[in-house]
Amino acid sequence: MIQLYPFNVDIPIHIVQVGTGGTGSLVAQYVAQQMVTSRTTEIKGILADADSIEEKNLRNQYFIKNEIGKKKADVLAKRYSNPFGIDLRSYSEEYIETTDLLMKLFDSLKVNNKKESIKILISCVDNNCAIRS
């Protein structure tokens, strides 16, 4: 597991994870745990996925029955941001299909228009269309 805190950093860390399905629902938990233990002054993240939870997802993804019909990214961001006390948001309006939209997500994490940040993109997409993008 890569740790986000090998040394103290004053540069903000901004994480965007695209995909919250089979692999992404597991990775989101690890990202949240790393955010909790980070030694940076500012660390923020976004889970991005427009998929909704279906019954078939309960077999291999980190969701439960009463979450069926809800957006995967919304459920996971709420699940980890509140109890862990971290700034982990969701974006579920549409799929990330352009670099412009991806950069807008990173920009939405900025505070006071700080230009400098460490940007981490985590790809957990699980379909051919998303992989090609």
Secondary structure, DSSP 4 states (H G I P E B T S, - for coil): ---S-SS---S-EEEEEE--SHHHHHHHHHHHHHHHH--SS-EEEEEE--PBP-GGGGGTSS--GGGTTSBHHHHHHHHHHHHHT-EEEEE-SS---SHHHHHHHHHTT-STT----EEEEEE---SHHHHH-
